[in-house]
């Protein structure tokens, strides 16, 4: 099963508020408070570091609580760094 299928099937279900987990300062914030596309992007990126969807969601929500477009900025920064290396 691919990550996008998992992410899309769970978005809006507030995974982090359904279970007690040892990470995430913003688990109490409903998923609906975040831009759905940005949250999905964040979960996808965090799934590169863990295979736990709940943890990936918690981490993404923490980043997005601090910077609402964190993952868009991260992708832009990584692209710029890659472009600089190619020069």
C-alpha positions in Angstrom: 0.0 0.0 0.0 1.5 3.3 -0.9 2.0 6.3 1.5 -0.5 8.6 -0.4 -3.3 6.0 -0.1 -2.6 5.7 3.6 -2.4 9.5 4.1 -5.6 10.2 2.2 -7.5 7.5 3.9 -6.6 8.8 7.4 -6.7 12.6 6.8 -9.4 14.1 8.8 -9.6 11.3 11.3 -7.3 13.1 13.9 -5.1 10.1 14.4 -2.9 11.7 17.0 -5.8 12.6 19.2 -7.2 9.0 19.1 -4.2 7.3 20.8 -1.8 8.1 23.6 1.7 8.5 22.1 5.0 9.6 23.6 5.7 12.3 21.0 4.1 15.4 19.6 3.3 18.6 21.4 0.3 19.4 19.2 -1.7 16.2 19.2 -4.6 17.9 20.7 -4.9 20.2 17.7 -7.5 18.8 15.3 -6.2 17.9 11.8 -8.8 20.3 10.4 -6.8 23.2 11.8 -4.1 22.5 9.3 -4.0 23.0 5.5 -5.0 19.4 4.3 -2.5 19.5 1.4 0.3 20.7 3.7 -0.5 18.1 6.3 -0.6 15.3 3.7 2.8 16.5 2.3 4.2 16.6 5.8 3.0 13.1 6.7 4.5 11.8 3.4 7.8 13.4 4.1 7.9 12.2 7.8 7.1 8.7 6.6 10.6 8.7 5.1 11.9 8.6 8.7 9.3 6.2 10.4 6.9 3.6 9.2 4.4 4.7 11.9 1.7 6.8 10.5 0.6 8.1 13.8 4.1 9.3 14.7 4.6 10.8 11.2 1.3 12.7 11.7 2.4 14.0 15.1 5.7 15.2 13.8 4.1 16.9 10.9 1.6 18.7 13.1 4.4 19.9 15.4 6.2 21.4 12.4 3.1 22.9 10.9 2.1 24.4 14.3 5.3 26.4 14.2 5.4 27.2 10.5 2.1 26.8 8.6 3.9 26.0 5.2 6.9 24.2 6.7 6.9 21.4 4.1 6.5 23.7 1.1 9.5 25.7 2.4 11.4 22.5 3.1 10.9 21.2 -0.5 11.9 24.6 -1.9 15.1 24.7 0.3 16.1 21.2 -0.7 15.6 22.0 -4.4 17.7 25.2 -4.1 20.4 23.2 -2.4 20.3 20.5 -5.0 20.5 23.1 -7.8 23.5 24.8 -6.1 25.3 21.4 -6.0 24.6 20.9 -9.7 26.3 24.2 -10.6 
